[in-house]
Amino acid sequence: MNTTSIAGYRFPQRLYPLNLLAQIKSRKMSGCLRVSSGTSIWSIYLEDGDLLYATNSHDAFVRLDRHLNLISRQVPNLVSAVRVQLRLLFENLQATQVELTPDYRAIGWLVEQQYLDAQQAATLIEALAKEVIEGFLLVNNGSYELIEKERFGQWQSLARLNLASLVETCQQQLHRQRPQGFEAPNFKPSDEQRERSHPNFVRPAEATPAASAAKPANPVGNSEPMRLSKQHYTIVCIDDSPTVLRSISTFLDDSMFSVVMINDPVKALMQIVRSKPDLILLDVTMPNLDGYELCSLLRKHPSFKNTPVVMVTGNTGFIDRAKAKLVGASGYLTKPFTQPDLLKVVFKHLK
């Protein structure tokens, strides 16, 4: 396959995203179109001119989590705890130029772990692609290159979308969002755009819109990332504030957790021994016995030498963190905290 005409420019120039997509569609290219513009990088994965996935490096996991939250109403397995675990596993992975992006690999993991079936994954990928391509169509300068499929170490196809149909849908959406009189660009570029876009551009064949329904494909199994070792966990929360205890109990209201609430630090040790928790959330400032003292006592007990103990406090100074480290605390959760803050800390230490 001859890809010379869109092999890419590595230096910023005037870009016409529609031209690039039209060429890819007409030539049935396979690989990744990677476009850099400012601080954003678009990665558009293709198979014979069909779209496999589209993502933008800016807030990729925020976007993915937002879409997962929307479909969680129809997919009960996608509880917030699973979504936080997903981010912990994949968000900080460093992808090389010839690897599938971490957010796409995260979707593959959801399919492998049976949180999503193939059709649900395809629907998710289509919704994400529409949002990303809408933004991509508005790019007017940058650099780009086509990375051929053969250069990738792995290639997982979870869905195939008709590129022309999806682009037309995005154009219509952009047209509705623009002021009256604004004309959205057409997927079939003008002669002037062709000439200015690339000197070696070959006029694409007429694109025939096909059904926009995603066609799920069988995922290719990958080696499994780190997983939690159990399906159910006991979390002990020790705090003299009923409000804080209720918040933690509400935030961890999931079949994965049993929450034991303790409001008297003096009686806490015996209750903890009976509960045999997997993780302890411990308030620092309590009457009679503060969190540092209680943590030190716990570390002296043979059953809790290695149990994660997370200090919950509004004090985040150097001295406070040093004291927590000295008594053997595993981590810190700063008040006030949100549900994602809490879940992120919990999963971090349960791993």
C-alpha positions in Angstrom: 0.0 0.0 0.0 1.4 3.4 -1.0 1.2 5.8 2.0 3.7 8.3 0.7 1.2 11.2 0.3 0.1 11.2 3.9 3.3 9.8 5.5 3.2 13.0 7.6 4.8 16.3 8.4 6.7 16.4 11.7 6.7 20.2 11.8 3.6 22.3 12.5 1.8 23.4 9.4 -1.8 24.3 8.3 -3.9 21.2 8.7 -7.2 20.1 7.1 -8.4 17.2 9.2 -11.2 16.3 6.8 -8.7 15.8 4.0 -6.6 13.4 6.1 -9.6 11.4 7.1 -11.0 11.3 3.5 -7.6 9.9 2.2 -7.5 7.3 4.9 -11.0 6.2 4.1 -10.6 6.1 0.4 -7.3 4.2 0.6 -8.5 1.8 3.3 -5.4 2.4 5.4 -4.5 0.5 8.6 -2.5 2.0 11.4 -2.6 5.0 13.6 -3.0 8.6 12.5 -1.2 10.6 15.2 -1.7 14.4 15.1 0.0 16.8 17.4 -1.4 20.3 17.9 -0.3 22.5 20.8 -0.3 20.3 23.9 -2.8 17.8 22.6 -2.1 14.6 20.7 -4.9 12.8 18.7 -4.5 9.1 18.1 -6.9 7.7 15.5 -6.6 3.9 15.0 -7.8 2.4 11.7 -8.3 -0.9 10.1 -8.8 -0.9 6.3 -10.2 2.6 6.4 -12.6 1.8 9.3 -12.2 3.5 12.7 -11.1 1.3 15.6 -10.6 4.0 18.2 -10.1 7.7 18.6 -8.6 9.5 21.6 -7.1 12.8 22.7 -4.2 12.8 25.2 -5.9 15.7 27.1 -7.9 14.2 30.0 -8.3 10.8 28.3 -9.3 9.0 31.5 -11.6 11.8 32.6 -13.4 11.4 29.3 -13.5 7.6 29.6 -14.8 7.8 33.2 -17.5 10.2 32.2 -18.8 7.9 29.5 -18.5 4.8 31.7 -20.6 6.6 34.4 -23.3 7.3 31.8 -23.6 3.7 30.7 -23.3 2.4 34.3 -27.1 3.0 34.5 -27.6 0.1 32.1 -24.5 -1.9 33.2 -24.7 -2.6 36.9 -21.2 -4.2 37.0 -19.7 -0.7 36.4 -19.8 0.5 40.0 -17.6 3.4 40.9 -15.1 1.1 42.7 -14.4 -0.7 39.4 -13.9 2.6 37.5 -11.5 3.9 40.1 -9.6 0.5 40.0 -9.4 0.9 36.2 -7.8 4.3 36.5 -5.3 3.0 39.1 -4.3 0.2 36.8 -4.0 2.1 33.5 -4.0 5.9 33.9 -0.3 6.3 34.7 0.9 3.7 32.2 3.6 5.2 29.9 2.6 4.3 26.3 5.3 4.2 23.6 4.6 5.6 20.1 3.9 2.1 18.8 1.5 0.9 21.6 -2.2 1.2 21.9 -3.1 4.1 24.2 -3.7 3.2 27.9 -7.4 4.3 27.8 -8.0 1.8 24.9 -6.2 -0.9 26.8 -8.4 -0.1 29.8 -11.5 -0.8 27.7 -10.0 -4.1 26.6 -9.4 -5.0 30.2 -13.1 -4.3 31.1 -14.1 -6.7 28.3 -11.6 -9.4 29.4 -12.8 -9.1 33.0 -16.4 -9.3 31.8 -17.5 -5.9 33.1 -18.5 -5.1 29.5 -19.6 -7.4 26.7 -18.5 -6.9 23.1 -21.5 -4.9 22.1 -21.3 -2.6 25.1 -17.7 -2.0 24.5 -18.4 -1.1 20.8 -21.2 1.3 21.9 -18.7 3.0 24.4 -16.0 3.2 21.7 -18.4 4.9 19.3 -19.6 7.5 21.8 -15.9 8.3 22.7 -15.0 8.5 19.0 -17.8 11.0 18.3 -16.6 13.3 21.0 -12.9 13.1 20.0 -13.5 13.4 16.2 -15.7 16.5 16.8 -12.7 18.2 18.5 -10.3 16.9 15.8 -12.3 18.4 13.0 -11.7 21.9 14.5 -7.8 21.5 14.5 -6.3 23.9 12.0 -2.5 23.5 12.5 -0.1 21.0 13.8 2.0 18.0 12.7 1.0 14.5 11.9 2.2 11.0 10.8 0.7 7.7 9.9 2.1 4.8 12.0 1.6 1.6 10.0 -0.2 -1.3 11.8 2.8 -3.6 11.3 4.9 -1.4 13.7 2.6 -2.0 16.6 3.6 -4.7 19.2 -0.1 -5.5 19.8 -3.3 -4.8 18.0 -6.6 -5.3 19.7 -9.8 -4.8 17.7 -12.8 -4.2 20.0 -15.0 -2.6 17.3 -15.0 -1.2 13.8 -16.9 2.0 12.9 -17.6 3.4 9.5 -15.4 6.4 9.3 -17.4 8.4 6.7 -20.6 7.9 8.5 -19.1 8.9 11.9 -17.5 12.0 10.5 -20.8 13.1 8.9 -22.5 12.7 12.3 -19.8 14.8 13.9 -20.2 17.5 11.2 -23.9 17.6 11.8 -23.3 18.0 15.6 -20.8 20.8 15.0 -23.2 22.5 12.7 -25.9 22.5 15.4 -23.5 24.0 17.9 -22.4 26.8 15.6 -24.1 30.2 15.2 -26.6 30.7 12.4 -24.9 31.2 9.1 -21.9 29.1 10.0 -21.2 26.3 7.5 -19.6 23.1 8.8 -17.0 21.7 6.5 -18.0 18.8 4.3 -16.4 15.4 4.5 -15.6 15.6 0.7 -13.0 18.4 0.7 -13.0 21.2 -1.9 -10.5 21.5 -4.7 -8.8 24.4 -3.0 -8.5 22.5 0.3 -7.0 19.5 -1.5 -4.4 21.6 -3.2 -3.4 23.5 -0.1 -3.5 20.4 2.2 -0.8 18.4 0.5 1.0 18.6 -2.9 0.8 14.8 -3.5 -2.9 14.5 -2.5 -4.8 12.0 -4.5 -8.5 12.7 -5.0 -10.5 10.3 -2.8 -13.2 8.0 -4.2 -16.7 8.9 -3.4 -17.4 7.8 0.2 -20.7 5.9 0.5 -22.1 6.3 4.1 -22.8 3.0 5.6 -24.7 2.1 8.7 -23.2 3.7 11.8 -23.7 0.7 14.0 -20.5 -0.5 15.5 -19.4 -4.0 14.6 -17.9 -5.7 17.6 -14.9 -7.9 17.1 -13.4 -10.6 19.3 -10.8 -9.0 21.6 -7.3 -10.4 21.6 -6.4 -11.5 25.1 -3.5 -9.7 26.8 -1.5 -10.5 29.9 -3.6 -9.5 32.9 -2.5 -6.4 34.8 -2.4 -6.1 38.6 -5.8 -7.1 40.2 -7.2 -7.0 43.7 -6.7 -10.4 45.3 -10.2 -10.6 46.9 -13.8 -9.9 45.9 -14.8 -8.5 49.3 -13.1 -6.3 51.8 -13.7 -5.2 55.4 -12.9 -1.5 56.0 -12.7 -0.2 59.5 -13.3 3.6 60.0 -12.3 5.2 63.3 -13.5 8.8 63.8 -15.3 10.7 66.6 -17.4 12.6 64.0 -20.7 10.8 63.0 -20.8 13.0 59.8 -17.4 11.7 58.6 -18.3 8.1 59.4 -21.6 8.4 57.5 -19.8 9.9 54.5 -17.3 7.1 54.4 -20.0 4.5 54.8 -22.0 6.1 51.9 -19.0 6.5 49.6 -18.1 2.8 50.2 -21.7 1.6 49.8 -20.8 -1.2 47.4 -21.1 -5.0 47.5 -17.3 -5.1 47.4 -17.0 -3.5 50.9 -18.2 -4.1 54.5 -17.7 -0.9 56.5 -17.2 -1.1 60.3 -17.7 2.3 62.0 -16.1 3.1 65.3 -16.5 6.4 67.1 -14.6 5.7 70.3 -10.9 5.5 69.9 -10.3 4.0 73.4 -12.5 1.0 72.6 -11.3 0.8 69.0 -8.5 -1.8 69.4 -10.7 -4.6 70.6 -13.3 -3.9 67.9 -10.6 -3.9 65.3 -9.3 -7.3 66.5 -12.8 -8.7 66.2 -13.3 -7.2 62.7 -10.0 -8.4 61.1 -10.1 -5.5 58.6 -8.3 -5.4 55.3 -7.7 -1.6 55.7 -8.1 0.9 58.5 -9.1 4.5 58.0 -8.0 6.4 61.1 -8.8 10.0 62.1 -5.9 11.9 63.5 -7.6 14.3 65.9 -9.7 12.5 68.5 -10.3 12.9 72.2 -8.5 10.8 74.8 -6.5 8.9 72.2 -5.3 10.5 69.0 -4.8 8.7 65.7 -1.0 8.7 65.9 -1.1 6.9 69.3 -3.7 4.4 68.1 -1.7 3.7 64.9 1.4 3.0 67.0 -0.6 0.6 69.2 -1.9 -1.2 66.1 1.6 -1.7 64.7 2.7 -3.3 67.9 -0.2 -5.9 67.6 1.0 -9.0 65.7 -2.2 -9.1 63.7 -1.8 -5.6 62.3 1.8 -5.1 61.5 1.1 -5.1 57.8 -2.5 -4.0 57.6 -2.8 -0.7 55.7 -3.6 2.2 58.0 -4.6 5.5 56.3 -4.6 8.6 58.4 -7.6 10.8 57.7 -6.9 14.5 58.6 -7.1 18.1 57.5 -3.5 18.6 58.6 -1.1 18.2 55.6 2.0 19.8 56.9 5.5 18.3 56.8 5.5 17.6 60.6 2.1 15.8 60.4 3.3 13.6 57.6 6.5 12.8 59.4 4.6 11.8 62.6 2.4 9.6 60.5 5.4 7.9 58.9 7.1 7.4 62.3 4.1 5.5 63.8 3.9 3.3 60.7 0.9 4.8 58.8 0.6 3.6 55.2 -0.8 6.8 53.7 -2.8 10.0 54.0 -6.4 11.0 53.1 -6.9 14.8 53.4 -10.2 16.3 54.6 -12.5 17.3 53.0 -12.5 14.4 50.5 -14.7 13.3 47.7 -15.8 9.7 46.8 -13.2 9.4 44.0 -10.5 10.6 46.5 -11.5 8.0 49.0 -11.8 5.2 46.5 -8.4 6.0 45.0 -6.7 5.8 48.4 -8.6 2.6 49.3 -7.7 0.8 46.1 -4.1 2.0 46.2 -3.5 0.4 49.5 -5.6 -2.7 48.9 -3.4 -3.6 46.0 
